[in-house]
Protein backbone atom coordinates (compact mmCIF):
# COMPACT_ATOMS: atom_id res chain seq x y z
CA UNK A 1 0.00 0.00 0.00
CA UNK A 2 1.40 3.38 -1.00
CA UNK A 3 0.09 6.60 0.49
CA UNK A 4 0.39 10.11 -0.86
CA UNK A 5 2.39 12.62 1.16
CA UNK A 6 0.15 15.58 1.98
CA UNK A 7 2.27 17.98 4.05
CA UNK A 8 -0.32 20.73 4.47
CA UNK A 9 -3.06 18.36 5.57
CA UNK A 10 -0.60 16.60 7.89
CA UNK A 11 0.48 19.93 9.38
CA UNK A 12 -3.12 21.05 9.89
CA UNK A 13 -4.01 17.71 11.45
CA UNK A 14 -1.04 17.91 13.81
CA UNK A 15 -1.95 21.45 14.83
CA UNK A 16 -5.56 20.39 15.50
CA UNK A 17 -4.50 17.34 17.53
CA UNK A 18 -1.97 19.37 19.51
CA UNK A 19 -4.47 22.17 20.05
CA UNK A 20 -7.10 19.74 21.29
CA UNK A 21 -4.57 18.13 23.66
CA UNK A 22 -3.53 21.53 25.04
CA UNK A 23 -7.15 22.65 25.42
CA UNK A 24 -8.13 19.47 27.25
CA UNK A 25 -5.17 19.84 29.61
CA UNK A 26 -5.87 23.55 30.18
CA UNK A 27 -9.63 23.18 30.71
CA UNK A 28 -9.88 19.81 32.48
CA UNK A 29 -6.31 19.00 33.53
CA UNK A 30 -6.56 15.71 31.62
CA UNK A 31 -4.36 13.90 29.11
CA UNK A 32 -5.85 13.48 25.63
CA UNK A 33 -5.20 9.76 25.40
CA UNK A 34 -7.96 8.14 23.37
CA UNK A 35 -7.76 4.82 25.21
CA UNK A 36 -8.17 6.49 28.58
CA UNK A 37 -10.97 8.69 27.27
CA UNK A 38 -12.87 5.72 25.81
CA UNK A 39 -12.41 3.52 28.88
CA UNK A 40 -13.42 6.39 31.15
CA UNK A 41 -16.49 7.13 29.05
CA UNK A 42 -17.55 3.49 29.39
CA UNK A 43 -17.00 3.29 33.15
CA UNK A 44 -17.25 6.77 34.70
CA UNK A 45 -20.36 8.47 35.99
CA UNK A 46 -21.10 12.17 36.37
CA UNK A 47 -19.44 15.23 34.88
CA UNK A 48 -16.20 13.39 34.08
CA UNK A 49 -18.17 11.20 31.70
CA UNK A 50 -19.68 14.22 29.92
CA UNK A 51 -16.42 15.73 28.65
CA UNK A 52 -15.21 12.28 27.61
CA UNK A 53 -18.35 11.66 25.55
CA UNK A 54 -18.14 15.15 24.03
CA UNK A 55 -14.50 14.55 23.06
CA UNK A 56 -15.39 11.23 21.42
CA UNK A 57 -18.35 12.72 19.56
CA UNK A 58 -16.04 15.44 18.24
CA UNK A 59 -13.39 12.90 17.22
CA UNK A 60 -16.01 11.01 15.19
CA UNK A 61 -17.98 13.99 13.88
CA UNK A 62 -15.02 16.10 12.67
CA UNK A 63 -13.86 13.69 9.94
CA UNK A 64 -17.46 13.11 8.87
CA UNK A 65 -17.95 16.87 8.51
CA UNK A 66 -14.64 17.21 6.65
CA UNK A 67 -15.41 14.60 4.01
CA UNK A 68 -18.75 16.30 3.33
CA UNK A 69 -17.09 19.61 2.46
CA UNK A 70 -17.17 20.47 -1.25
CA UNK A 71 -14.18 19.01 -3.06
CA UNK A 72 -13.23 16.61 -0.26
CA UNK A 73 -13.39 12.86 -0.37
CA UNK A 74 -12.15 10.04 1.75
CA UNK A 75 -10.26 7.40 -0.15
CA UNK A 76 -9.91 4.40 2.09
CA UNK A 77 -9.38 0.86 1.01
CA UNK A 78 -7.62 -2.00 2.67
CA UNK A 79 -6.37 -5.18 1.11
CA UNK A 80 -5.95 -6.69 4.58
CA UNK A 81 -8.31 -9.51 5.47
CA UNK A 82 -10.77 -8.86 8.29
CA UNK A 83 -9.08 -11.41 10.58
CA UNK A 84 -5.78 -9.49 10.28
CA UNK A 85 -7.45 -6.20 11.15
CA UNK A 86 -9.22 -7.72 14.17
CA UNK A 87 -6.05 -9.48 15.33
CA UNK A 88 -4.07 -6.25 14.97
CA UNK A 89 -6.65 -4.35 17.01
CA UNK A 90 -6.49 -6.97 19.76
CA UNK A 91 -2.68 -6.82 19.85
CA UNK A 92 -2.77 -3.03 20.06
CA UNK A 93 -5.32 -3.23 22.88
CA UNK A 94 -3.07 -5.59 24.82
CA UNK A 95 -0.07 -3.33 24.20
CA UNK A 96 -1.97 -0.30 25.41
CA UNK A 97 -2.72 -1.98 28.72
CA UNK A 98 0.93 -2.98 29.19
CA UNK A 99 2.19 0.48 28.20
CA UNK A 100 -0.22 2.30 30.49
CA UNK A 101 -1.54 4.38 27.61
CA UNK A 102 -1.79 4.74 23.86
CA UNK A 103 -0.04 6.62 21.09
CA UNK A 104 -2.08 9.76 21.67
CA UNK A 105 -1.51 9.77 25.43
CA UNK A 106 2.18 8.92 25.34
CA UNK A 107 3.14 10.10 21.84
CA UNK A 108 1.37 13.45 21.82
CA UNK A 109 0.84 14.47 25.42
CA UNK A 110 3.57 12.60 27.30
CA UNK A 111 6.36 13.51 24.90
CA UNK A 112 5.28 17.15 24.94
CA UNK A 113 5.67 17.07 28.73
CA UNK A 114 9.09 15.36 28.33
CA UNK A 115 7.88 12.39 30.38
CA UNK A 116 10.64 9.72 30.41
CA UNK A 117 7.98 7.00 30.64
CA UNK A 118 6.18 8.36 27.57
CA UNK A 119 9.39 8.81 25.59
CA UNK A 120 10.33 5.20 26.35
CA UNK A 121 6.84 3.96 25.44
CA UNK A 122 6.91 5.91 22.18
CA UNK A 123 10.33 4.54 21.20
CA UNK A 124 9.15 1.00 21.95
CA UNK A 125 5.88 1.21 20.05
CA UNK A 126 7.51 2.92 17.07
CA UNK A 127 10.23 0.24 16.94
CA UNK A 128 7.56 -2.47 17.17
CA UNK A 129 5.64 -0.77 14.35
CA UNK A 130 8.69 -0.59 12.10
CA UNK A 131 9.52 -4.24 12.77
CA UNK A 132 5.93 -5.36 12.18
CA UNK A 133 5.63 -3.49 8.87
CA UNK A 134 8.96 -4.89 7.71
CA UNK A 135 8.04 -8.48 8.60
CA UNK A 136 4.52 -8.28 7.16
CA UNK A 137 5.53 -6.58 3.91
CA UNK A 138 8.96 -8.07 3.22
CA UNK A 139 9.07 -11.43 5.00
CA UNK A 140 5.45 -12.58 4.80
CA UNK A 141 4.72 -10.84 1.51
CA UNK A 142 1.98 -8.55 2.82
CA UNK A 143 -1.70 -9.11 3.46
N, C-alpha and C positions, 0 to 999 in steps of 0.2 A: 504494500500500500504506500503510495507516494502522496504527500500532502503539499499544498501550495504554501509558500511563505508569504504571510500577509503582515508586514511589520506595523502598519498603522492600526489595523484591527487588534493585533497583539498588544500594542502599546496602550490603546484605549481600554482593552479588557483588563490589563494589569493595573491601570490607574483606577478603574472601577472596583476591582477586587481589593486593592490596597485602601482605597477610600472607604469602602464598606467595612473593612477590618478596623480601620482607625475610628470610624464613627461608632461602631459597636463597642469598642474599648472605651471611647470617650463618654458615651451615653450610658452604657450599662456596666462597664468594667469587666467585660467578658471577651474571651478569645473567640474569633470567628472560625472555629473548626467545625466543619460540616458534620462530622461524626458525632461530636459532642452535642451539637445543636439538635440533630435528629434524635439521638437517644434521649436527650432531655425533653424534647417535645413529646416523645412517646411515654415518658415516665413522670414528668413533673406536673404539679398542679399549681394553680394560681397565676400571678402576674409573670413569673419566670417563664411559664409556658406560652404566654401571649407573644412576647417578643420573639421567641423561638419559632412559633408558627408563622408570624409575620415575615421573618427572615426567609423561611423556607418557601412561603408563597411568592415572595419577591424573586428568589433564586429560580423558581419555575416559571413565573410569569414574564420576567424580563426577556429571556430568549424567545418566548412565544410572541411577545410584542415586537421584538426586533425582526423576526422573520416575516412578519406581516407588514413591515414598512415597504413602501414602493421601491422596487429595484433590488430587494433583498431576497435571498433564498437560502435554504439550508440543504446542502448537499451532504447527505450522510448515507453511507453504505458500508456494510461489513461483510467480508468474505468468511469471517470466522463462524464456525458452527455454534449453535446455541449452547451446547454442552461446554464449549471452551469459554464462552462469555460467562456462564453461570459459575463454572469452576474458578475462573479468574476473580470474579466478585467475591466468592467465598474465601479465597486465599487472601485477598486484600482485607476483607473483614477480620480475618484472624490476625493478620499483620498489624492492623490498627489497634487491636486490643493489646497485643504485645508491646507496641510502640507507645502506648498511652496517648494516642492521638493520630490524626491523619495528615495528609499533605497540606491541607489548608491551615490546620492548627499549628503544625510544626514548621512547614515550609514557608508560609506567609507570615504568620504572627510571631512564632517563636524565633525564627531567624532575624526578624526585624528587631526583636528585643535582645538579640545576641545571647540567647539561651543556649548554653553548652549542650544540654539535653536535646534541644530541637535541632541544633546544627548536626549533632551525631546522628539523630534519627533521619534527617534529610540526606546526609551522605549515605547512610545505609540503604534507605529506600531508593535512592537514585542509582546506586551501584547494583542493587537487585533488579531494578528496571532495565538497566543497560544489559546485564547478563541475560535476563529473560528474553529480551528482544533478540539478542544475538543468537541464543540457543534456538528459539522458535523459528526465526527467519533463516538462519544459516546452517544449523545442525539438523533440525527437524524438517526443514523445507517450507515452513509457514503453514498457516491454517487457512 
